[in-house]
């Protein structure tokens, strides 16, 4: 899409992904805004994530925000807005995005056109309300994998080693790199949910329950 520019961490001269968005990444926008629009429409810039900008990049972006180009929309995705320059925050309108509850997740998955396998409520809970995460879980059998991890945990302290090895070997097979990555993610998630259950004395609430509690309070 010629009217859209996405800014994220770029690769250096050695082909390695930088750990920051640098000033040259932001300066590319000068050329983008300088190009004539073929349809007279708006230009949209997405900086993902604005938290990754170093000081020079943040100051370069600030100059654009102080004198924004005509018919331009600049979207800054931030996971920690308090870490952005106060002068940047003061020139932006804040739009807070929450996770999707099970009903919203079911609607989003229905619109994806993908044959979804699994309960939308469970997918919403394990994906943290992320549609992309829920799709990955569905397509790669994430719910069944998580269920197997829970079943293995239930065999503790005498771990069912044969069952554990079968799960590990399936994820470590040639060409199953994505499943292996998903397995590690689900192990981390299971440990996190266990820790929260131990700390709170109850299982983690779903997004829907949290939203309902927020409304009631």
N, C-alpha and C positions, 0 to 999 in steps of 0.2 A: 504494500500500500504506500504510494509515494507521499501521502500526507501524514504518515506516521513515522516517528523516530523513537527507537528504544535505546536507552542508555543504561548499560550495566558494566560490570567489571570486564575489561578487555584483556587481550593477550599481549605480552611484551614481545620484544624482538626475538627472544629465545623460544617463543611458542608456549610460554607458561602463563597461566591465568593469574592476573594481578590480584592482590588481596584488598585493593582499594580502587575506587573510581578516580581516575587522575584528571588533571586539568585539560589534557588533550581530548579526553572523551567528551567533555562539556563543550570545548571549543568547536567540535564538529558541528554543533548546532548552529553556529554562525552561518555556515554554508547551507545547512538545511533550511534555515529561515530566509536565506538570500535567494533561494530558487523560486522561480515564478510558479504560482499555482495554476495548474491547467484547468481546474474546474472552479476556481474562485472560492473554494471551500476553506475550512479551517485546517490548521496544522496542529497535530497532537504529538506531544512528547511524553514519554513514560520513563521516569528515572527509577530503576528498581535494583537495589534499594538505595534510597537517598542516604541511609545510614553509612553506606560504604564510601561516600565521598571523603577525600582528604581535604585539608584546609584550603588548598589552592583551588580545587574543583568546586568546593562550596562557595568560595568568594566569586568565582567566575559565574556560577549559576545565579548568585545573588544579584549581580549586575543585570542579568536578563530579567529577573523578577522585578527589579526596580523600574525598568523600561521594557515591559514585555512587548514582543512583536504583535502587530495587529492580527486579529482572528486566530490567536494561538491559545491552546490549552496545554498547560504543563502539569502533569500529574506526578507527584512525588510519593512513592510508596515507602513508608517508614514503619519499622517495627519498634522503634524507640524514639518517638518525636522529641522527647526532652533532650536528646543528644544532638539535635540539629541546632544550627546557629539561631539565636533568638530573632535576628533580623530576617531570617528565612521564614521562620514560623509566623512572624507578624504579617508577612505578605501573602500568606496562604490561607485558604479556607479549609478547615478541618472536616473530614468526612470519616467517621469511625466505622469500621467494618467488623461485624461479629461473625461467629461461625454459624453455619446453617443447622437448624434443628432437623429432626427426622422427616417431618412433613415437607420442608423446603428441599431437603436432600432428595426425597423421593421424586419431587417435581423436576429438579435439575437433572437427575439421572434419567428420567423418562424423556426429557428433551434432548439428551445426548445422542439418542439413536443407537445406543449400544445395548446388547442383550445382557441385562444385569443379572448376576447370580448372587443371591444373598439378600438378607433383610436390610432395607434401607436404614432402619434405626441402628442396627449393629454397624453398618458401614459408616454412618455418621459419627458414631461414638469412637470407633477405632481410627478414623481418618482425621479426627479433630474438626469435623465440619467442612473438610476440603473436598470439593467435587473431584478434582484430579486424583487426590489420594484415594477416594472411594472407588473410582474407576480402576485404579491400579490394583486395589485389594480384590475387586470383583474379578478382573481379568486374569489375575495370577493366583486365584484361590486363597486369598489372604485370610478370609474368615475361617476356612478349614485349617489353615496353618496355625492360626492363633488358637483355635480350639484344641489342636494337638499339643501346643505348648502348655496350655492350661491343664490338659490331661496328664502330661508328663510331670508337671509340678505336683499334681495330686498323688503321684507315686513316691514323693519324697517322704522320709529321708532315704529310702531304698529306691534310688532312681532306676527306672526301667531302661537299662542301657541299650538293649536291642532296639527298643522303640525310638530312643533318642538318636542312635546311629542311623536308623532308617530315615528319619527326618533330615538329619544333617547331610547324608549322602545324596538325597534327592535334591537338596538345595545347592550342593557343591558339584553337581554333575556338569559336564562340559556343555556350554551354551546356556547354563542356568544362572548366569551372573546376576540378573535382575531378581530372581527368586532368592538368591543368597543375600542380596542387599535387603530385600523385604524381610527375610527371616531375622536379620540383625536388628532391623527397625522394630519388628514386633517383639523381640526379646527385650529391647530397651523399654518399649511401651508397657509390656507386662510388668517389668520391674518397677516402673514409675507408678503404675496403678496399684501394685502391691504396697509400695511405700506410702502412697496417699491413703490407702485403706488402713494401714497400720497407724498412721498419724491421726486420721480423723475418726477412726473407729467404725467406718462404714464404707461401702464401695463408692468409687467416684461417680458423681451424678452425671447424667446425660446433659447435653446442651439444652434440651427442652426443659428439663427439671430446673436447671440453673436459671434459665430465662423466666420461668414461672416464679421461682423464688425471688428474683430481682423485682418482678412486678408486685408481688405481695408485700415486699419490704419497702 
